[in-house]
Structure formats: C-alpha cells, structure tokens
Amino acid sequence: MVKSGQRQHPTVKSTLNFFNECVLFILSGTLWLYCLISVFILFALFSLQDFEVAQFFRIIFNLEKRELVRTMIGLLAAVGVITVYLLSTFSLTKWRQRRYETMD
C-alpha cells in the first residue's frame, strides 16, 4: 500500500533556446549602454564645466548655462517638495497608527 506523500513529484525539464538568450543578452546590454551614455551626458550638461561633450550637446540642443541652472533649481525644488510630502504622509500615518493602538 502506498503511503500518503510518498509519490513521485513530476519535474519540469526545459532547455533554454540559445539563440533567444543571445538576442536577449545583446538587447539588454544595448539598453544598459544607452542608459549609461544618457546619464553621462546629463551629468556633463549639468556639471556646468566646459567638457568637449557638454559643449557639443549644448550646441546641438541650443542650451545656455542659465537655462541649465534654472532647470537644476526647478528639479531640486521638485525633489524637495516630493520629499517633504512623502515624509509628512509617512509621519502622519505612523502617528495615526500609534493613536489608534492606544484607543484599543
């Protein structure tokens, strides 16, 4: 008689398609390279230093340093507002949880 839990569990055997995995690896690597280059260009533009790459992209996008400074100030202000909002909602939630725990 067979005891419960003693039967053989089916195993799934699969092989990955080598071609599909190579294509996925190449596409993923290309995407990561694009992201790294984009971040490098943004840092070069926002650093306000006269790198050759930064000058090249400032000329292409017709940007002035004044516009970049205004953009950086706007981004920092937005980050500040979002941070204050998230911290205040987190603190308010914790305060409410403590308040309702004492009422129970």
C-alpha positions in Angstrom: 0.0 0.0 0.0 1.3 3.4 -0.9 1.6 5.9 2.0 0.5 9.4 1.5 3.2 11.9 0.4 5.4 9.1 -1.0 4.6 9.5 -4.6 7.0 10.9 -7.2 6.5 14.6 -7.9 6.7 15.5 -11.6 9.7 17.5 -12.6 9.7 20.1 -15.3 12.7 19.8 -17.7 13.3 22.6 -20.1 16.2 23.8 -22.2 16.7 27.5 -23.0 16.8 28.4 -26.6 20.4 29.6 -27.1 19.5 32.0 -29.9 16.8 33.7 -27.9 19.1 34.0 -24.9 21.8 35.6 -27.0 19.3 38.1 -28.5 18.0 39.0 -25.1 21.6 39.4 -23.8 22.5 41.7 -26.7 19.3 43.8 -26.4 19.8 44.1 -22.6 23.4 45.1 -23.0 22.5 47.7 -25.6 19.8 49.2 -23.4 22.1 49.4 -20.4 24.8 51.1 -22.6 22.3 53.6 -23.8 21.2 54.4 -20.2 24.8 54.8 -19.1 25.6 57.2 -22.0 22.5 59.2 -21.3 23.4 59.6 -17.6 26.9 60.6 -18.6 25.6 63.2 -21.0 23.2 64.6 -18.4 26.0 64.8 -15.8 28.2 66.5 -18.4 25.5 69.1 -19.2 24.5 69.8 -15.5 28.1 70.0 -14.3 28.4 73.5 -16.0 32.0 72.7 -16.8 33.4 73.1 -20.3 33.8 69.5 -21.4 34.0 68.9 -25.1 31.0 66.6 -24.9 29.0 69.1 -22.8 29.7 71.9 -25.3 28.8 69.6 -28.2 25.4 68.8 -26.7 24.8 72.4 -25.6 25.3 73.5 -29.2 23.1 70.7 -30.6 20.2 71.4 -28.1 20.8 75.2 -28.2 21.1 75.4 -24.4 22.7 78.1 -22.3 24.2 77.7 -18.9 21.5 80.0 -17.4 18.8 77.6 -18.7 20.6 74.6 -17.2 20.9 76.4 -13.8 17.2 77.2 -13.8 16.4 73.6 -14.7 18.6 72.3 -11.9 16.9 74.6 -9.4 13.5 73.5 -10.6 14.5 69.8 -10.3 15.9 70.4 -6.8 12.7 72.2 -5.7 10.5 69.4 -7.1 12.7 66.8 -5.2 12.3 68.9 -2.1 8.5 69.1 -2.4 8.2 65.4 -3.0 10.5 64.6 -0.1 8.5 66.8 2.3 5.2 65.3 1.1 6.4 61.7 1.5 7.9 62.3 4.9 4.9 64.2 6.2 2.5 61.4 5.0 4.7 58.8 6.5 4.9 60.6 9.8 1.1 61.2 9.8 0.4 57.5 9.1 2.7 56.5 12.0 1.1 59.0 14.3 -2.4 57.7 13.4 -1.3 54.1 14.0 0.1 54.9 17.4 -3.0 56.9 18.3 -5.5 54.2 17.3 -3.4 51.5 19.1 -3.7 53.3 22.4 -7.5 53.7 21.9 -8.0 49.9 21.6 
